[in-house]
Amino acid sequence: MFSFFKSNNPALVVINVILIVLFRFVFLIHHFDLTGIYSHTEPASSFLIGALDLTHASQLWLAIAGGILCFIESLLVNRIINRHKVSPRKNYIGGILFVIFASMIPECLVIGPAQIAGFFLLLVYDQLFDLSRPDKLYGNKFDLGFLTGIAILIYFPAIFILPLVIIGFLTMRTGTLKGILIIFTGFVAVLVIVFTYYLWYDRLPDMLPEIINLPNRKSLSQVHLTHWQEICIAWILLVGAWILANVPAILYSSVIQTRKYITILILSGVFSLAAVALLFNFNLTHLIFMLTSLSILSAMYFVETKMALVAEILFIVLILSVFTFEYLPIFVPV
């Protein structure tokens, strides 16, 4: 049965939709505190939050919007894996794994700044992996900086993407100073547009505090996680450690280009965790960045592992763990 999920069958995209819907049924029977998710002053986030009209939007509608975004991102994960041959065999399990991982945390089921910034991270992966093609020109490098600039206007801790882009550029190609300058030009272009906006409306002193979400500053020492959240984080770290423990075997049997992809994905996860220090408003949606890279790495593991029975059991347990972290806290609050 598990071989079906590893197959080159576009019908698996339908399973993405089914899982997205099933995972969001929880919003029909339970109310979550989503206040922290929308405590953002970044320019693009402020516009988004205003457009969502949170005073009238129900959690169910926010979850539906989040489900649509999750589906689009799952398609993008499949595109990255298959277009760049991240895995030697074409498959659609990456999108399913993205839906599973991104749904482990109930806060990630609704649309929010971190989730939207995660979409731009996927676009950055696509552009970075594109650099392995010799026919790619300056536009790709500019786009990398530009996409990073937009991401931080939505969710400031996404600034970790900038050093990831620089290192990724140097990893994928023989880096030149001109290429790095082009990346920074794309990044600065976004900031210039924002600077012009604040200058035009005579709000220049508010620019930096709002971009870094300073008005919502809250010390990490004041953050108190529930036991279920702590268990969820521990489970994600355990699964991540298992996948990374099997990466050396994948590296050994992979071409150099795929090894570069894996390096970028691992660095992305490490940098995203380090970016927790930049959070002025901590909530678990920040883990979406680590889960995004983990979903692609996991797809490589599930497709290439020789331990078919172990992989099948782990896959089933991952799906069940989503329902556990979503529904069990309703009946067993801790």
DOKEDO-514470 format. One record per residue (C-alpha): residue number from 0; residue in three letters; x, y, z. Coordinates in steps of 0.5 Angstrom, whole numbers, plus 500, padded with zeros to 3 digits. Layout:
// DOKEDO-514470
  seq  type    u    v    w
  NUM   Ala    X    Y    Z
...
END
This chain:
// DOKEDO-514470
  seq  type    u    v    w
    0   Met  500  500  500
    1   Phe  506  505  502
    2   Ser  509  504  495
    3   Phe  503  507  492
    4   Phe  504  514  496
    5   Lys  511  513  493
    6   Ser  509  512  486
    7   Asn  509  517  480
    8   Asn  501  518  481
    9   Pro  498  525  480
   10   Ala  492  523  484
   11   Leu  496  523  490
   12   Val  495  531  490
   13   Val  487  529  491
   14   Ile  490  526  498
   15   Asn  493  533  499
   16   Val  486  536  499
   17   Ile  483  530  503
   18   Leu  488  531  509
   19   Ile  488  538  509
   20   Val  480  538  510
   21   Leu  480  533  515
   22   Phe  486  536  519
   23   Arg  481  543  519
   24   Phe  475  539  522
   25   Val  478  541  529
   26   Phe  476  548  528
   27   Leu  468  546  528
   28   Ile  469  543  535
   29   His  474  547  538
   30   His  476  555  539
   31   Phe  484  556  539
   32   Asp  487  563  541
   33   Leu  490  566  535
   34   Thr  491  572  538
   35   Gly  499  572  538
   36   Ile  499  570  530
   37   Tyr  496  576  528
   38   Ser  500  581  533
   39   His  505  584  527
   40   Thr  506  591  525
   41   Glu  510  589  519
   42   Pro  508  593  513
   43   Ala  505  587  509
   44   Ser  502  584  515
   45   Ser  499  590  517
   46   Phe  495  590  510
   47   Leu  494  583  510
   48   Ile  491  583  517
   49   Gly  487  589  515
   50   Ala  484  585  509
   51   Leu  482  579  513
   52   Asp  478  583  518
   53   Leu  479  579  524
   54   Thr  473  582  528
   55   His  468  579  523
   56   Ala  472  573  520
   57   Ser  471  566  524
   58   Gln  477  561  525
   59   Leu  473  557  520
   60   Trp  474  562  515
   61   Leu  481  563  517
   62   Ala  483  555  517
   63   Ile  480  555  510
   64   Ala  484  560  507
   65   Gly  490  557  511
   66   Gly  488  550  507
   67   Ile  488  554  500
   68   Leu  495  556  502
   69   Cys  497  550  504
   70   Phe  495  546  498
   71   Ile  499  551  494
   72   Glu  505  550  498
   73   Ser  504  543  497
   74   Leu  504  543  490
   75   Leu  510  548  490
   76   Val  514  542  494
   77   Asn  512  537  489
   78   Arg  514  542  483
   79   Ile  521  543  487
   80   Ile  522  536  488
   81   Asn  520  533  481
   82   Arg  523  539  477
   83   His  530  539  480
   84   Lys  530  532  481
   85   Val  531  532  488
   86   Ser  529  525  488
   87   Pro  532  520  483
   88   Arg  525  518  482
   89   Lys  519  523  480
   90   Asn  514  522  486
   91   Tyr  508  527  490
   92   Ile  509  524  497
   93   Gly  513  531  498
   94   Gly  507  535  498
   95   Ile  503  530  502
   96   Leu  509  530  507
   97   Phe  508  538  507
   98   Val  501  538  509
   99   Ile  502  533  515
  100   Phe  508  536  518
  101   Ala  505  543  517
  102   Ser  499  541  520
  103   Met  502  538  527
  104   Ile  501  545  530
  105   Pro  494  547  530
  106   Glu  496  555  529
  107   Cys  499  553  523
  108   Leu  492  551  520
  109   Val  490  558  519
  110   Ile  493  563  514
  111   Gly  498  568  518
  112   Pro  504  572  517
  113   Ala  509  566  518
  114   Gln  505  561  513
  115   Ile  505  566  507
  116   Ala  513  568  509
  117   Gly  514  560  508
  118   Phe  511  561  501
  119   Phe  516  565  499
  120   Leu  521  561  502
  121   Leu  519  555  497
  122   Leu  520  560  492
  123   Val  527  562  494
  124   Tyr  528  554  494
  125   Asp  526  554  487
  126   Gln  530  560  485
  127   Leu  536  557  488
  128   Phe  536  550  485
  129   Asp  535  553  479
  130   Leu  542  556  479
  131   Ser  545  549  478
  132   Arg  543  550  471
  133   Pro  548  554  467
  134   Asp  543  558  462
  135   Lys  540  562  468
  136   Leu  542  569  468
  137   Tyr  542  575  473
  138   Gly  534  575  474
  139   Asn  535  569  478
  140   Lys  540  573  483
  141   Phe  536  579  483
  142   Asp  529  575  484
  143   Leu  533  571  490
  144   Gly  534  578  494
  145   Phe  527  581  492
  146   Leu  523  575  495
  147   Thr  527  575  501
  148   Gly  525  583  502
  149   Ile  518  581  501
  150   Ala  518  576  506
  151   Ile  521  580  511
  152   Leu  515  585  510
  153   Ile  511  580  512
  154   Tyr  514  576  517
  155   Phe  521  579  520
  156   Pro  524  573  522
  157   Ala  524  571  515
  158   Ile  531  575  515
  159   Phe  534  569  516
  160   Ile  533  567  508
  161   Leu  538  573  506
  162   Pro  544  569  509
  163   Leu  541  562  506
  164   Val  541  565  499
  165   Ile  548  568  500
  166   Ile  551  561  502
  167   Gly  546  558  497
  168   Phe  549  562  491
  169   Leu  556  560  493
  170   Thr  554  553  494
  171   Met  550  552  487
  172   Arg  555  556  483
  173   Thr  562  559  483
  174   Gly  560  565  487
  175   Thr  562  572  484
  176   Leu  562  579  488
  177   Lys  557  581  482
  178   Gly  552  576  483
  179   Ile  552  577  491
  180   Leu  551  585  489
  181   Ile  545  583  485
  182   Ile  542  579  490
  183   Phe  543  585  495
  184   Thr  540  590  490
  185   Gly  534  586  489
  186   Phe  533  586  497
  187   Val  535  593  497
  188   Ala  530  595  492
  189   Val  524  592  496
  190   Leu  527  597  502
  191   Val  527  603  498
  192   Ile  520  602  496
  193   Val  518  601  503
  194   Phe  522  607  505
  195   Thr  519  611  500
  196   Tyr  512  609  502
  197   Tyr  514  612  510
  198   Leu  517  618  507
  199   Trp  511  620  503
  200   Tyr  506  619  509
  201   Asp  511  623  514
  202   Arg  512  616  518
  203   Leu  519  615  517
  204   Pro  521  614  525
  205   Asp  516  608  525
  206   Met  519  605  519
  207   Leu  524  600  523
  208   Pro  520  599  529
  209   Glu  514  597  525
  210   Ile  518  592  520
  211   Ile  522  589  526
  212   Asn  515  588  530
  213   Leu  518  592  536
  214   Pro  511  594  538
  215   Asn  509  587  540
  216   Arg  516  586  543
  217   Lys  515  580  548
  218   Ser  521  577  552
  219   Leu  522  569  550
  220   Ser  522  568  558
  221   Gln  515  570  558
  222   Val  513  565  553
  223   His  509  559  557
  224   Leu  508  553  552
  225   Thr  503  548  554
  226   His  505  541  555
  227   Trp  502  539  549
  228   Gln  506  544  545
  229   Glu  512  542  548
  230   Ile  510  534  546
  231   Cys  509  537  539
  232   Ile  516  540  539
  233   Ala  519  534  542
  234   Trp  516  530  537
  235   Ile  518  534  531
  236   Leu  525  534  533
  237   Leu  525  527  534
  238   Val  523  526  527
  239   Gly  527  531  524
  240   Ala  533  527  528
  241   Trp  531  521  525
  242   Ile  531  524  518
  243   Leu  538  527  519
  244   Ala  541  521  521
  245   Asn  539  518  515
  246   Val  541  523  510
  247   Pro  549  521  510
  248   Ala  546  514  507
  249   Ile  542  519  502
  250   Leu  548  523  501
  251   Tyr  553  517  499
  252   Ser  548  515  493
  253   Ser  547  522  491
  254   Val  550  526  485
  255   Ile  553  532  487
  256   Gln  548  537  485
  257   Thr  543  533  490
  258   Arg  548  534  495
  259   Lys  548  541  495
  260   Tyr  540  541  495
  261   Ile  541  537  502
  262   Thr  546  542  504
  263   Ile  541  548  503
  264   Leu  535  545  506
  265   Ile  539  543  512
  266   Leu  542  550  513
  267   Ser  535  553  512
  268   Gly  532  549  518
  269   Val  538  551  522
  270   Phe  538  558  520
  271   Ser  530  558  522
  272   Leu  531  555  529
  273   Ala  537  561  530
  274   Ala  532  566  528
  275   Val  527  565  534
  276   Ala  532  570  537
  277   Leu  529  575  532
  278   Leu  522  573  534
  279   Phe  519  579  538
  280   Asn  512  576  538
  281   Phe  513  568  539
  282   Asn  508  563  537
  283   Leu  509  556  534
  284   Thr  508  558  527
  285   His  515  560  526
  286   Leu  516  552  526
  287   Ile  513  552  519
  288   Phe  520  554  516
  289   Met  523  548  519
  290   Leu  518  544  517
  291   Thr  518  546  510
  292   Ser  525  544  509
  293   Leu  524  537  513
  294   Ser  518  535  508
  295   Ile  523  535  502
  296   Leu  528  532  506
  297   Ser  523  527  509
  298   Ala  521  526  501
  299   Met  528  524  499
  300   Tyr  528  519  505
  301   Phe  521  515  504
  302   Val  523  514  497
  303   Glu  530  512  497
  304   Thr  530  508  504
  305   Lys  531  501  504
  306   Met  527  500  510
  307   Ala  520  499  507
  308   Leu  517  497  513
  309   Val  520  502  518
  310   Ala  518  508  513
  311   Glu  511  505  512
  312   Ile  510  505  520
  313   Leu  513  512  521
  314   Phe  508  515  515
  315   Ile  502  512  519
  316   Val  504  514  525
  317   Leu  506  521  523
  318   Ile  499  522  520
  319   Leu  496  519  527
  320   Ser  500  524  531
  321   Val  497  530  527
  322   Phe  490  528  529
  323   Thr  493  527  536
  324   Phe  496  534  537
  325   Glu  490  537  534
  326   Tyr  484  533  538
  327   Leu  487  530  544
  328   Pro  488  536  548
  329   Ile  481  538  547
  330   Phe  479  532  551
  331   Val  485  531  555
  332   Pro  488  539  557
  333   Val  495  539  560
END
